[in-house]
């Protein structure tokens, strides 16, 4: 098979003309294996590094926390949002956002 060949269309059989589907098949332009002589056995594989995931940059750390969601309304009063989860009697977990107001006495 020629590696520089254009894409080949595959079609359904002629008797199934009502539901004919054409799928493009792409042939790579460069050979995956090096040229070899007739009668030689050549074993080729893709580069394993191609799909390997790399570590995240150092800017993402485990110590990164979100800032507190709290606002000071005046010198004595503040309001904030907090996340909570609570186990329910039926075994489910209730995740919720609680808005809390605080007044200093």
Biopython code that builds the backbone (N, CA, C, O; Angstrom):
import numpy as np
from Bio.PDB.StructureBuilder import StructureBuilder

atoms = [
    (1, "UNK", "N", (0.850, -1.177, 0.000)),
    (1, "UNK", "CA", (0.000, 0.000, 0.000)),
    (1, "UNK", "C", (0.888, 1.229, 0.000)),
    (1, "UNK", "O", (1.888, 1.273, 0.717)),
    (2, "UNK", "N", (0.541, 2.209, -0.782)),
    (2, "UNK", "CA", (1.312, 3.442, -0.901)),
    (2, "UNK", "C", (0.929, 4.381, 0.241)),
    (2, "UNK", "O", (-0.254, 4.644, 0.458)),
    (3, "UNK", "N", (1.916, 4.883, 0.966)),
    (3, "UNK", "CA", (1.641, 5.747, 2.100)),
    (3, "UNK", "C", (1.217, 7.141, 1.691)),
    (3, "UNK", "O", (0.625, 7.853, 2.502)),
    (4, "UNK", "N", (1.492, 7.559, 0.475)),
    (4, "UNK", "CA", (1.109, 8.888, 0.005)),
    (4, "UNK", "C", (-0.230, 8.879, -0.714)),
    (4, "UNK", "O", (-0.577, 9.839, -1.402)),
    (5, "UNK", "N", (-0.982, 7.798, -0.557)),
    (5, "UNK", "CA", (-2.273, 7.690, -1.226)),
    (5, "UNK", "C", (-3.289, 8.620, -0.557)),
    (5, "UNK", "O", (-3.201, 8.862, 0.647)),
    (6, "UNK", "N", (-4.255, 9.144, -1.327)),
    (6, "UNK", "CA", (-5.309, 9.983, -0.724)),
    (6, "UNK", "C", (-6.244, 9.126, 0.127)),
    (6, "UNK", "O", (-6.218, 7.899, 0.025)),
    (7, "UNK", "N", (-7.076, 9.763, 0.972)),
    (7, "UNK", "CA", (-8.023, 8.999, 1.785)),
    (7, "UNK", "C", (-8.945, 8.145, 0.923)),
    (7, "UNK", "O", (-9.345, 8.553, -0.168)),
    (8, "UNK", "N", (-9.273, 6.972, 1.414)),
    (8, "UNK", "CA", (-10.121, 6.034, 0.690)),
    (8, "UNK", "C", (-11.494, 6.011, 1.355)),
    (8, "UNK", "O", (-11.581, 5.943, 2.581)),
    (9, "UNK", "N", (-12.563, 6.065, 0.569)),
    (9, "UNK", "CA", (-13.918, 6.008, 1.117)),
    (9, "UNK", "C", (-14.398, 4.563, 1.132)),
    (9, "UNK", "O", (-14.228, 3.834, 0.155)),
    (10, "UNK", "N", (-14.996, 4.155, 2.243)),
    (10, "UNK", "CA", (-15.551, 2.811, 2.370)),
    (10, "UNK", "C", (-17.064, 2.964, 2.355)),
    (10, "UNK", "O", (-17.604, 3.782, 3.099)),
    (11, "UNK", "N", (-17.751, 2.202, 1.534)),
    (11, "UNK", "CA", (-19.201, 2.328, 1.410)),
    (11, "UNK", "C", (-19.868, 1.010, 1.771)),
    (11, "UNK", "O", (-19.239, -0.048, 1.762)),
    (12, "UNK", "N", (-21.164, 1.095, 2.092)),
    (12, "UNK", "CA", (-21.952, -0.097, 2.396)),
    (12, "UNK", "C", (-22.140, -0.911, 1.114)),
    (12, "UNK", "O", (-21.953, -0.377, 0.021)),
    (13, "UNK", "N", (-22.502, -2.182, 1.223)),
    (13, "UNK", "CA", (-22.745, -2.999, 0.022)),
    (13, "UNK", "C", (-23.858, -2.413, -0.854)),
    (13, "UNK", "O", (-24.725, -1.691, -0.362)),
    (14, "UNK", "N", (-23.827, -2.728, -2.157)),
    (14, "UNK", "CA", (-24.758, -2.152, -3.128)),
    (14, "UNK", "C", (-26.215, -2.500, -2.812)),
    (14, "UNK", "O", (-27.093, -1.671, -3.049)),
    (15, "UNK", "N", (-26.506, -3.701, -2.283)),
    (15, "UNK", "CA", (-27.880, -4.075, -2.009)),
    (15, "UNK", "C", (-28.475, -3.288, -0.832)),
    (15, "UNK", "O", (-29.688, -3.311, -0.623)),
    (16, "UNK", "N", (-27.640, -2.607, -0.079)),
    (16, "UNK", "CA", (-28.091, -1.815, 1.053)),
    (16, "UNK", "C", (-27.999, -0.324, 0.711)),
    (16, "UNK", "O", (-27.554, 0.474, 1.536)),
    (17, "UNK", "N", (-28.413, 0.047, -0.488)),
    (17, "UNK", "CA", (-28.236, 1.413, -0.976)),
    (17, "UNK", "C", (-29.054, 2.430, -0.187)),
    (17, "UNK", "O", (-28.692, 3.607, -0.166)),
    (18, "UNK", "N", (-30.153, 2.017, 0.467)),
    (18, "UNK", "CA", (-30.985, 2.949, 1.213)),
    (18, "UNK", "C", (-30.284, 3.512, 2.438)),
    (18, "UNK", "O", (-30.555, 4.644, 2.838)),
    (19, "UNK", "N", (-29.400, 2.753, 3.031)),
    (19, "UNK", "CA", (-28.692, 3.222, 4.223)),
    (19, "UNK", "C", (-27.190, 3.272, 3.969)),
    (19, "UNK", "O", (-26.402, 2.770, 4.770)),
    (20, "UNK", "N", (-26.808, 3.860, 2.883)),
    (20, "UNK", "CA", (-25.405, 3.932, 2.490)),
    (20, "UNK", "C", (-24.655, 4.937, 3.368)),
    (20, "UNK", "O", (-25.105, 6.066, 3.566)),
    (21, "UNK", "N", (-23.524, 4.511, 3.880)),
    (21, "UNK", "CA", (-22.689, 5.354, 4.729)),
    (21, "UNK", "C", (-21.276, 5.333, 4.185)),
    (21, "UNK", "O", (-20.737, 4.269, 3.882)),
    (22, "UNK", "N", (-20.670, 6.511, 4.061)),
    (22, "UNK", "CA", (-19.282, 6.591, 3.617)),
    (22, "UNK", "C", (-18.427, 7.079, 4.768)),
    (22, "UNK", "O", (-18.708, 8.117, 5.366)),
    (23, "UNK", "N", (-17.393, 6.334, 5.073)),
    (23, "UNK", "CA", (-16.477, 6.692, 6.139)),
    (23, "UNK", "C", (-15.107, 6.978, 5.542)),
    (23, "UNK", "O", (-14.603, 6.176, 4.756)),
    (24, "UNK", "N", (-14.485, 8.115, 5.901)),
    (24, "UNK", "CA", (-13.140, 8.375, 5.376)),
    (24, "UNK", "C", (-12.099, 7.538, 6.115)),
    (24, "UNK", "O", (-12.182, 7.366, 7.332)),
    (25, "UNK", "N", (-11.142, 7.031, 5.392)),
    (25, "UNK", "CA", (-10.029, 6.289, 5.963)),
    (25, "UNK", "C", (-8.771, 7.030, 5.565)),
    (25, "UNK", "O", (-8.504, 7.197, 4.375)),
    (26, "UNK", "N", (-7.991, 7.478, 6.541)),
    (26, "UNK", "CA", (-6.794, 8.256, 6.259)),
    (26, "UNK", "C", (-5.562, 7.379, 6.383)),
    (26, "UNK", "O", (-5.395, 6.646, 7.358)),
    (27, "UNK", "N", (-4.720, 7.467, 5.396)),
    (27, "UNK", "CA", (-3.477, 6.717, 5.374)),
    (27, "UNK", "C", (-2.353, 7.705, 5.671)),
    (27, "UNK", "O", (-2.294, 8.757, 5.035)),
    (28, "UNK", "N", (-1.457, 7.405, 6.617)),
    (28, "UNK", "CA", (-0.386, 8.343, 6.932)),
    (28, "UNK", "C", (0.523, 8.585, 5.739)),
    (28, "UNK", "O", (0.767, 7.673, 4.949)),
    (29, "UNK", "N", (1.038, 9.833, 5.598)),
    (29, "UNK", "CA", (1.909, 10.171, 4.469)),
    (29, "UNK", "C", (3.324, 9.653, 4.669)),
    (29, "UNK", "O", (4.039, 9.409, 3.697)),
    (30, "UNK", "N", (3.728, 9.486, 5.905)),
    (30, "UNK", "CA", (5.077, 8.968, 6.155)),
    (30, "UNK", "C", (4.952, 7.536, 6.656)),
    (30, "UNK", "O", (4.053, 7.239, 7.443)),
    (31, "UNK", "N", (5.810, 6.666, 6.230)),
    (31, "UNK", "CA", (5.720, 5.277, 6.686)),
    (31, "UNK", "C", (6.041, 5.166, 8.179)),
    (31, "UNK", "O", (6.903, 5.875, 8.697)),
    (32, "UNK", "N", (5.342, 4.277, 8.846)),
    (32, "UNK", "CA", (5.569, 4.056, 10.267)),
    (32, "UNK", "C", (6.844, 3.255, 10.505)),
    (32, "UNK", "O", (7.494, 3.408, 11.539)),
    (33, "UNK", "N", (7.194, 2.415, 9.564)),
    (33, "UNK", "CA", (8.386, 1.567, 9.675)),
    (33, "UNK", "C", (9.422, 2.006, 8.646)),
    (33, "UNK", "O", (9.060, 2.541, 7.597)),
    (34, "UNK", "N", (10.703, 1.789, 8.928)),
    (34, "UNK", "CA", (11.725, 2.135, 7.936)),
    (34, "UNK", "C", (11.648, 1.211, 6.723)),
    (34, "UNK", "O", (11.062, 0.131, 6.783)),
    (35, "UNK", "N", (12.243, 1.650, 5.640)),
    (35, "UNK", "CA", (12.277, 0.820, 4.423)),
    (35, "UNK", "C", (13.040, -0.468, 4.730)),
    (35, "UNK", "O", (14.017, -0.461, 5.479)),
    (36, "UNK", "N", (12.578, -1.574, 4.138)),
    (36, "UNK", "CA", (13.223, -2.845, 4.373)),
    (36, "UNK", "C", (13.241, -3.647, 3.082)),
    (36, "UNK", "O", (12.462, -3.410, 2.159)),
    (37, "UNK", "N", (14.130, -4.573, 3.057)),
    (37, "UNK", "CA", (14.279, -5.438, 1.884)),
    (37, "UNK", "C", (13.228, -6.548, 1.928)),
    (37, "UNK", "O", (12.722, -6.888, 2.998)),
    (38, "UNK", "N", (12.908, -7.099, 0.788)),
    (38, "UNK", "CA", (11.963, -8.210, 0.721)),
    (38, "UNK", "C", (12.538, -9.400, 1.485)),
    (38, "UNK", "O", (13.722, -9.711, 1.357)),
    (39, "UNK", "N", (11.714, -10.051, 2.264)),
    (39, "UNK", "CA", (12.147, -11.207, 3.035)),
    (39, "UNK", "C", (12.635, -10.855, 4.437)),
    (39, "UNK", "O", (12.843, -11.758, 5.247)),
    (40, "UNK", "N", (12.823, -9.574, 4.750)),
    (40, "UNK", "CA", (13.240, -9.184, 6.089)),
    (40, "UNK", "C", (12.013, -9.057, 7.004)),
    (40, "UNK", "O", (10.921, -8.715, 6.551)),
    (41, "UNK", "N", (12.207, -9.329, 8.258)),
    (41, "UNK", "CA", (11.143, -9.139, 9.235)),
    (41, "UNK", "C", (11.467, -7.867, 10.014)),
    (41, "UNK", "O", (12.527, -7.752, 10.630)),
    (42, "UNK", "N", (10.526, -6.905, 9.975)),
    (42, "UNK", "CA", (10.720, -5.626, 10.657)),
    (42, "UNK", "C", (9.605, -5.472, 11.688)),
    (42, "UNK", "O", (8.428, -5.620, 11.361)),
    (43, "UNK", "N", (9.975, -5.176, 12.924)),
    (43, "UNK", "CA", (9.006, -4.950, 13.987)),
    (43, "UNK", "C", (8.986, -3.454, 14.278)),
    (43, "UNK", "O", (10.020, -2.864, 14.591)),
    (44, "UNK", "N", (7.797, -2.836, 14.173)),
    (44, "UNK", "CA", (7.672, -1.395, 14.381)),
    (44, "UNK", "C", (6.653, -1.129, 15.485)),
    (44, "UNK", "O", (5.729, -1.914, 15.700)),
    (45, "UNK", "N", (6.838, -0.020, 16.174)),
    (45, "UNK", "CA", (5.892, 0.377, 17.216)),
    (45, "UNK", "C", (5.843, 1.896, 17.265)),
    (45, "UNK", "O", (6.787, 2.576, 16.863)),
    (46, "UNK", "N", (4.725, 2.418, 17.766)),
    (46, "UNK", "CA", (4.622, 3.859, 17.941)),
    (46, "UNK", "C", (5.472, 4.286, 19.121)),
    (46, "UNK", "O", (5.772, 3.488, 20.010)),
    (47, "UNK", "N", (5.854, 5.548, 19.120)),
    (47, "UNK", "CA", (6.644, 6.096, 20.211)),
    (47, "UNK", "C", (5.798, 6.126, 21.478)),
    (47, "UNK", "O", (4.754, 6.779, 21.486)),
    (48, "UNK", "N", (6.204, 5.446, 22.551)),
    (48, "UNK", "CA", (5.375, 5.428, 23.764)),
    (48, "UNK", "C", (5.268, 6.798, 24.429)),
    (48, "UNK", "O", (4.357, 7.011, 25.229)),
    (49, "UNK", "N", (6.160, 7.723, 24.127)),
    (49, "UNK", "CA", (6.135, 9.058, 24.716)),
    (49, "UNK", "C", (5.051, 9.936, 24.092)),
    (49, "UNK", "O", (4.736, 10.995, 24.633)),
    (50, "UNK", "N", (4.481, 9.520, 22.975)),
    (50, "UNK", "CA", (3.506, 10.347, 22.268)),
    (50, "UNK", "C", (2.290, 10.661, 23.124)),
    (50, "UNK", "O", (1.832, 11.803, 23.138)),
    (51, "UNK", "N", (1.763, 9.690, 23.829)),
    (51, "UNK", "CA", (0.528, 9.870, 24.584)),
    (51, "UNK", "C", (0.759, 9.918, 26.093)),
    (51, "UNK", "O", (-0.195, 9.801, 26.863)),
    (52, "UNK", "N", (1.991, 10.086, 26.523)),
    (52, "UNK", "CA", (2.304, 10.110, 27.955)),
    (52, "UNK", "C", (1.938, 11.468, 28.547)),
    (52, "UNK", "O", (2.229, 12.510, 27.959)),
    (53, "UNK", "N", (1.299, 11.447, 29.713)),
    (53, "UNK", "CA", (0.949, 12.679, 30.404)),
    (53, "UNK", "C", (2.143, 13.171, 31.204)),
    (53, "UNK", "O", (2.854, 12.379, 31.823)),
    (54, "UNK", "N", (2.358, 14.453, 31.191)),
    (54, "UNK", "CA", (3.458, 15.068, 31.926)),
    (54, "UNK", "C", (2.962, 15.604, 33.263)),
    (54, "UNK", "O", (1.771, 15.884, 33.397)),
    (55, "UNK", "N", (3.842, 15.757, 34.263)),
    (55, "UNK", "CA", (3.421, 16.325, 35.541)),
    (55, "UNK", "C", (2.975, 17.777, 35.374)),
    (55, "UNK", "O", (3.445, 18.486, 34.484)),
    (56, "UNK", "N", (2.063, 18.203, 36.244)),
    (56, "UNK", "CA", (1.601, 19.586, 36.204)),
    (56, "UNK", "C", (2.711, 20.516, 36.649)),
    (56, "UNK", "O", (3.585, 20.116, 37.417)),
    (57, "UNK", "N", (2.686, 21.771, 36.168)),
    (57, "UNK", "CA", (3.697, 22.729, 36.618)),
    (57, "UNK", "C", (3.577, 22.996, 38.122)),
    (57, "UNK", "O", (2.552, 22.693, 38.732)),
    (58, "UNK", "N", (4.614, 23.557, 38.703)),
    (58, "UNK", "CA", (4.657, 23.791, 40.144)),
    (58, "UNK", "C", (3.663, 24.836, 40.620)),
    (58, "UNK", "O", (3.448, 24.968, 41.825)),
    (59, "UNK", "N", (3.053, 25.579, 39.714)),
    (59, "UNK", "CA", (2.125, 26.620, 40.148)),
    (59, "UNK", "C", (0.848, 26.033, 40.756)),
    (59, "UNK", "O", (0.096, 26.745, 41.422)),
    (60, "UNK", "N", (0.599, 24.736, 40.531)),
    (60, "UNK", "CA", (-0.541, 24.077, 41.145)),
    (60, "UNK", "C", (-0.032, 23.277, 42.343)),
    (60, "UNK", "O", (0.701, 22.302, 42.175)),
    (61, "UNK", "N", (-0.414, 23.682, 43.531)),
    (61, "UNK", "CA", (0.062, 22.991, 44.715)),
    (61, "UNK", "C", (-1.082, 22.464, 45.548)),
    (61, "UNK", "O", (-2.229, 22.870, 45.364)),
    (62, "UNK", "N", (-0.782, 21.572, 46.455)),
    (62, "UNK", "CA", (-1.801, 21.012, 47.327)),
    (62, "UNK", "C", (-2.225, 22.017, 48.388)),
    (62, "UNK", "O", (-3.307, 21.894, 48.962)),
    (63, "UNK", "N", (-1.382, 23.011, 48.654)),
    (63, "UNK", "CA", (-1.678, 23.973, 49.704)),
    (63, "UNK", "C", (-2.562, 25.119, 49.232)),
    (63, "UNK", "O", (-2.928, 25.983, 50.030)),
    (64, "UNK", "N", (-2.911, 25.141, 47.950)),
    (64, "UNK", "CA", (-3.760, 26.216, 47.433)),
    (64, "UNK", "C", (-5.172, 26.050, 47.986)),
    (64, "UNK", "O", (-5.810, 25.017, 47.783)),
    (65, "UNK", "N", (-5.647, 27.060, 48.677)),
    (65, "UNK", "CA", (-7.005, 27.033, 49.200)),
    (65, "UNK", "C", (-7.756, 28.244, 48.691)),
    (65, "UNK", "O", (-7.157, 29.262, 48.345)),
    (66, "UNK", "N", (-9.052, 28.128, 48.647)),
    (66, "UNK", "CA", (-9.868, 29.248, 48.207)),
    (66, "UNK", "C", (-9.911, 30.319, 49.294)),
    (66, "UNK", "O", (-9.835, 29.997, 50.479)),
    (67, "UNK", "N", (-10.030, 31.579, 48.907)),
    (67, "UNK", "CA", (-10.158, 32.617, 49.917)),
    (67, "UNK", "C", (-11.498, 32.488, 50.635)),
    (67, "UNK", "O", (-12.434, 31.892, 50.104)),
    (68, "UNK", "N", (-11.588, 33.032, 51.810)),
    (68, "UNK", "CA", (-12.835, 32.971, 52.577)),
    (68, "UNK", "C", (-13.888, 33.808, 51.887)),
    (68, "UNK", "O", (-13.611, 34.917, 51.429)),
    (69, "UNK", "N", (-15.076, 33.288, 51.815)),
    (69, "UNK", "CA", (-16.195, 34.006, 51.201)),
    (69, "UNK", "C", (-16.944, 34.738, 52.312)),
    (69, "UNK", "O", (-18.027, 34.327, 52.730)),
    (70, "UNK", "N", (-16.342, 35.829, 52.777)),
    (70, "UNK", "CA", (-16.940, 36.591, 53.870)),
    (70, "UNK", "C", (-16.778, 38.074, 53.560)),
    (70, "UNK", "O", (-15.743, 38.513, 53.060)),
    (71, "UNK", "N", (-17.825, 38.832, 53.869)),
    (71, "UNK", "CA", (-17.823, 40.274, 53.647)),
    (71, "UNK", "C", (-18.220, 40.973, 54.932)),
    (71, "UNK", "O", (-19.154, 40.561, 55.620)),
    (72, "UNK", "N", (-17.505, 42.024, 55.241)),
    (72, "UNK", "CA", (-17.808, 42.826, 56.420)),
    (72, "UNK", "C", (-18.847, 43.867, 56.008)),
    (72, "UNK", "O", (-18.575, 44.704, 55.147)),
    (73, "UNK", "N", (-20.045, 43.821, 56.621)),
    (73, "UNK", "CA", (-21.103, 44.778, 56.299)),
    (73, "UNK", "C", (-20.887, 46.103, 57.026)),
    (73, "UNK", "O", (-21.064, 47.170, 56.438)),
    (74, "UNK", "N", (-20.510, 46.039, 58.283)),
    (74, "UNK", "CA", (-20.115, 47.226, 59.046)),
    (74, "UNK", "C", (-19.132, 46.759, 60.117)),
    (74, "UNK", "O", (-18.674, 45.618, 60.058)),
    (75, "UNK", "N", (-18.799, 47.589, 61.076)),
    (75, "UNK", "CA", (-17.780, 47.212, 62.055)),
    (75, "UNK", "C", (-18.219, 46.071, 62.967)),
    (75, "UNK", "O", (-17.358, 45.423, 63.563)),
    (76, "UNK", "N", (-19.505, 45.794, 63.103)),
    (76, "UNK", "CA", (-19.989, 44.713, 63.977)),
    (76, "UNK", "C", (-20.588, 43.533, 63.227)),
    (76, "UNK", "O", (-20.738, 42.463, 63.818)),
    (77, "UNK", "N", (-20.937, 43.677, 61.958)),
    (77, "UNK", "CA", (-21.703, 42.648, 61.248)),
    (77, "UNK", "C", (-20.932, 42.145, 60.029)),
    (77, "UNK", "O", (-20.359, 42.932, 59.275)),
    (78, "UNK", "N", (-20.926, 40.828, 59.849)),
    (78, "UNK", "CA", (-20.326, 40.224, 58.650)),
    (78, "UNK", "C", (-21.242, 39.114, 58.151)),
    (78, "UNK", "O", (-22.050, 38.569, 58.903)),
    (79, "UNK", "N", (-21.101, 38.791, 56.878)),
    (79, "UNK", "CA", (-21.886, 37.713, 56.266)),
    (79, "UNK", "C", (-20.926, 36.885, 55.413)),
    (79, "UNK", "O", (-20.005, 37.423, 54.799)),
    (80, "UNK", "N", (-21.152, 35.573, 55.383)),
    (80, "UNK", "CA", (-20.257, 34.713, 54.616)),
    (80, "UNK", "C", (-20.946, 33.446, 54.161)),
    (80, "UNK", "O", (-22.021, 33.099, 54.649)),
    (81, "UNK", "N", (-20.314, 32.753, 53.213)),
    (81, "UNK", "CA", (-20.829, 31.488, 52.682)),
    (81, "UNK", "C", (-19.851, 30.378, 53.051)),
    (81, "UNK", "O", (-18.637, 30.559, 52.956)),
    (82, "UNK", "N", (-20.375, 29.239, 53.468)),
    (82, "UNK", "CA", (-19.550, 28.090, 53.845)),
    (82, "UNK", "C", (-20.150, 26.817, 53.247)),
    (82, "UNK", "O", (-21.368, 26.700, 53.110)),
    (83, "UNK", "N", (-19.294, 25.878, 52.896)),
    (83, "UNK", "CA", (-19.745, 24.584, 52.364)),
    (83, "UNK", "C", (-19.839, 23.579, 53.507)),
    (83, "UNK", "O", (-18.978, 23.543, 54.387)),
    (84, "UNK", "N", (-20.880, 22.771, 53.487)),
    (84, "UNK", "CA", (-21.082, 21.730, 54.504)),
    (84, "UNK", "C", (-21.569, 20.457, 53.833)),
    (84, "UNK", "O", (-22.169, 20.494, 52.758)),
    (85, "UNK", "N", (-21.302, 19.330, 54.481)),
    (85, "UNK", "CA", (-21.914, 18.068, 54.067)),
    (85, "UNK", "C", (-22.351, 17.346, 55.334)),
    (85, "UNK", "O", (-21.655, 17.350, 56.350)),
    (86, "UNK", "N", (-23.502, 16.737, 55.246)),
    (86, "UNK", "CA", (-24.090, 16.077, 56.415)),
    (86, "UNK", "C", (-24.674, 14.740, 55.984)),
    (86, "UNK", "O", (-25.335, 14.657, 54.949)),
    (87, "UNK", "N", (-24.438, 13.703, 56.762)),
    (87, "UNK", "CA", (-25.025, 12.398, 56.488)),
    (87, "UNK", "C", (-26.502, 12.394, 56.865)),
    (87, "UNK", "O", (-26.870, 12.872, 57.938)),
    (88, "UNK", "N", (-27.333, 11.868, 56.004)),
    (88, "UNK", "CA", (-28.775, 11.807, 56.242)),
    (88, "UNK", "C", (-29.140, 10.412, 56.774)),
    (88, "UNK", "O", (-28.365, 9.473, 56.595)),
    (89, "UNK", "N", (-30.296, 10.260, 57.419)),
    (89, "UNK", "CA", (-30.697, 8.949, 57.971)),
    (89, "UNK", "C", (-30.824, 7.850, 56.918)),
    (89, "UNK", "O", (-30.639, 6.675, 57.234)),
    (90, "UNK", "N", (-31.138, 8.213, 55.664)),
    (90, "UNK", "CA", (-31.297, 7.194, 54.625)),
    (90, "UNK", "C", (-29.971, 6.783, 53.991)),
    (90, "UNK", "O", (-29.956, 5.976, 53.061)),
    (91, "UNK", "N", (-28.851, 7.332, 54.483)),
    (91, "UNK", "CA", (-27.541, 6.944, 53.964)),
    (91, "UNK", "C", (-26.987, 7.903, 52.927)),
    (91, "UNK", "O", (-25.808, 7.805, 52.585)),
    (92, "UNK", "N", (-27.781, 8.818, 52.417)),
    (92, "UNK", "CA", (-27.292, 9.795, 51.447)),
    (92, "UNK", "C", (-26.519, 10.893, 52.161)),
    (92, "UNK", "O", (-26.631, 11.063, 53.375)),
    (93, "UNK", "N", (-25.733, 11.635, 51.387)),
    (93, "UNK", "CA", (-24.982, 12.760, 51.928)),
    (93, "UNK", "C", (-25.573, 14.037, 51.358)),
    (93, "UNK", "O", (-25.741, 14.162, 50.145)),
    (94, "UNK", "N", (-25.886, 14.975, 52.223)),
    (94, "UNK", "CA", (-26.446, 16.251, 51.811)),
    (94, "UNK", "C", (-25.315, 17.283, 51.741)),
    (94, "UNK", "O", (-24.783, 17.689, 52.774)),
    (95, "UNK", "N", (-24.951, 17.704, 50.533)),
    (95, "UNK", "CA", (-23.964, 18.766, 50.334)),
    (95, "UNK", "C", (-24.721, 20.071, 50.208)),
    (95, "UNK", "O", (-25.701, 20.152, 49.468)),
    (96, "UNK", "N", (-24.278, 21.093, 50.920)),
    (96, "UNK", "CA", (-25.021, 22.340, 50.899)),
    (96, "UNK", "C", (-24.102, 23.532, 51.120)),
    (96, "UNK", "O", (-22.977, 23.405, 51.602)),
    (97, "UNK", "N", (-24.629, 24.698, 50.747)),
    (97, "UNK", "CA", (-23.958, 25.973, 50.974)),
    (97, "UNK", "C", (-24.743, 26.688, 52.056)),
    (97, "UNK", "O", (-25.955, 26.869, 51.933)),
    (98, "UNK", "N", (-24.066, 27.092, 53.107)),
    (98, "UNK", "CA", (-24.718, 27.787, 54.208)),
    (98, "UNK", "C", (-24.290, 29.252, 54.184)),
    (98, "UNK", "O", (-23.099, 29.554, 54.108)),
    (99, "UNK", "N", (-25.257, 30.152, 54.248)),
    (99, "UNK", "CA", (-24.991, 31.576, 54.381)),
    (99, "UNK", "C", (-25.144, 31.921, 55.855)),
    (99, "UNK", "O", (-26.194, 31.674, 56.448)),
    (100, "UNK", "N", (-24.106, 32.488, 56.443)),
    (100, "UNK", "CA", (-24.109, 32.766, 57.879)),
    (100, "UNK", "C", (-23.835, 34.244, 58.101)),
    (100, "UNK", "O", (-22.927, 34.832, 57.515)),
    (101, "UNK", "N", (-24.651, 34.816, 58.963)),
    (101, "UNK", "CA", (-24.435, 36.196, 59.380)),
    (101, "UNK", "C", (-23.918, 36.211, 60.795)),
    (101, "UNK", "O", (-24.357, 35.419, 61.628)),
    (102, "UNK", "N", (-22.976, 37.115, 61.080)),
    (102, "UNK", "CA", (-22.392, 37.204, 62.409)),
    (102, "UNK", "C", (-22.482, 38.649, 62.906)),
    (102, "UNK", "O", (-22.168, 39.599, 62.189)),
    (103, "UNK", "N", (-22.917, 38.775, 64.140)),
    (103, "UNK", "CA", (-23.041, 40.090, 64.777)),
    (103, "UNK", "C", (-22.236, 40.044, 66.061)),
    (103, "UNK", "O", (-22.479, 39.190, 66.914)),
    (104, "UNK", "N", (-21.284, 40.950, 66.209)),
    (104, "UNK", "CA", (-20.485, 41.022, 67.446)),
    (104, "UNK", "C", (-21.262, 41.804, 68.489)),
    (104, "UNK", "O", (-21.844, 42.846, 68.186)),
    (105, "UNK", "N", (-21.273, 41.304, 69.720)),
    (105, "UNK", "CA", (-21.958, 41.993, 70.820)),
    (105, "UNK", "C", (-20.961, 42.730, 71.667)),
    (105, "UNK", "O", (-21.339, 43.374, 72.646)),
]
sb = StructureBuilder()
sb.init_structure("model")
sb.init_model(0)
sb.init_chain("A")
sb.init_seg("    ")
for serial, (resi, resn, name, xyz) in enumerate(atoms, 1):
    if name == "N":
        sb.init_residue(resn, " ", resi, " ")
    sb.init_atom(name, np.array(xyz, "f"), 0.0, 1.0, " ", f" {name:<3s}", serial, name[0])
structure = sb.get_structure()
